[in-house]
């Protein structure tokens, strides 16, 4: 059975996005800067 890298990456991405969303939902009044956080997270892995 071949390991589906694309599916695995999609799964990880969804999990990280979910965690980030939950983490930054606290600051609903302010506009949260998610992009730099995501770039920092994925910049190390890609």
N, C-alpha and C positions, 0 to 999 in steps of 0.2 A: 504494500500500500504506500503510495507516494504521499509525502507530507505536503499539505497545501499551505504554502507560505502566505499567500494572499489572504486566505481565510483566517489564519492565525493572527496576522497583523491587524485585520479588520476587528477581530475579537478584542485584541489588546487596546486598539484605538477606542473602541466603544467603551471599554471598561475605564480607561483613563479619562475620557470625556465625561463619563458619568460621575467619577470621583471629583473631577475639577468643577463640574456643574454644582454638585452638592456642596463643595467647599466654598464656592463663591456666591452661592445663593444668599448667604448671610448678609452680604453687602448689596442689598437690593436698591437702597437709596442712591448709592454711588454707582458710577459706571465702572464695572470691574475690568481690569486689563487681563483678559484671558490669553490673548495671543502671545505675549512675551513668555508667559508661563508654559504654554504648550510648546513654543519654540525651544525653550530651555529643556523641557522634558524630552522632546523628540530629536533635538539637535545632537544629543549625546548618543542616541541609539541608531540614527540613520547613517 
